[in-house]
Amino acid sequence: MRKWVCYVLIVLGGLLQICLLGCSPSQSSPVQTKATPLSQKSLTSVDWANFTYFSSCYQNTQPFHAKNGQAVNGHVHFYVYTPKYGDLTRDGELEAVVPYQCTAADATGVRVFVYTGDAAHVRLIGDLPLPDARGAIDNVTRITISNEALHLEGDGYSPGTPRCCPDLFVKTSYQWNGKAFVVTQNTVIKRPSV
């Protein structure tokens, strides 16, 4: 009797294996899925909080190796914040806009790096805001991306204004011209005196 039970189990096991192999989705499914190689992964898969950045804030010449969104080179502290994504170069791929800030004895305002490429080939194409004689953003407080344009809002200073008290509200829009970001609109509003 034990022999028969063993034979039946072997036969059932074989039939089950044949059924599973013959019915697997990879053989019967007409839809083919293609694995995306690492070089094709978008910038949204980059761990920006644990990334190496190159910034010259406070005349720094060394790379910042961020861990959990922070890095230190000598006396310069470097922080990165949550990125925004959008197509800024009109190639159908998402660029990453990564806000960052440096501090030492004092603090600089928040700026943004703009990266293009893919997860395996990240390329810096912008460090914004750009200087503007009519009033530039010193501290970015809002980032939006629409219609392939980058819109930054933030605080600015008139000439001679103490660094404690920003007296300008600045909205600047940028577009990629194929080589660099150019200002397409810059609105400067003087804040009322307190």
Residue, then its C-alpha position, 0 to 999 in steps of 0.5 A: m500500500r505504501k508503494w502505491v501511495c508513493y507512486v501516486l504522489i510521484v505521478l501527481g507531483g509530475l503532473l503538477q510540475i507539468c501544469l505549472l510549467g505549461c501554464s506559467p504567465s511568461q509562456s502563455s501571456p502575449v504581453q512582453t514586459k521589458a526590464t528597464p536597464l539601470s541606465q534607463k531609470s529616471l532621476t526620480s530613482v536617485d537617492w538625492a539625500n545620499f548623493t555627492y554634490f559639488s558647490s562653491c558656497y563659501q569658496n568650498t572646493q571639495p565635494f559634499h558627500a551628503k548622508n541623510g541630506q547633510a554634509v560637512n566640509g571643514h566649517v561649511h555645512f551643506y543641506v539638501y531638501t526634497p526635490k521636484y521633478g519636471d521636463l525642463t529640457r523638452d526631451g520628454e524626460l524628467e529633470a530633478v530640481v534639488p533645493y540646497q543650502c550652505t551654512a557656516a558662521d552665517a547661513t546662505g539662502v536656499r538655492v537649487f541645483v538642476y540635474t538632467g540625464d538618468a540614474a546612471h548618468v546624472r548631469l548638473i545643468g543649472d545652479l539657480p537663481l541667477p544674479d539679476a540686477r533688478g533683484a535676485i532671489d536670495n532665499v528660494t521659498r517656492i519651486t514650481i514646474s509648469n509648461e517646461a519652465l521652472h518658477l522660483e519664488g523667494d526673498g531678496y534684498s535691495p542694495g544696502t538692506p541689512r541681511c536680517c530683513p529681506d525687503l523684496f519678494v521675487k518671482t523668477s521664471y527660467q527656461w532651458n535654451g539648449k545650453a543654459f537656463v535663461v530668465t524669461q520673467n522676473t517680478v520684483i515686489k518691494r515689501p512694505s516697511v515694518 
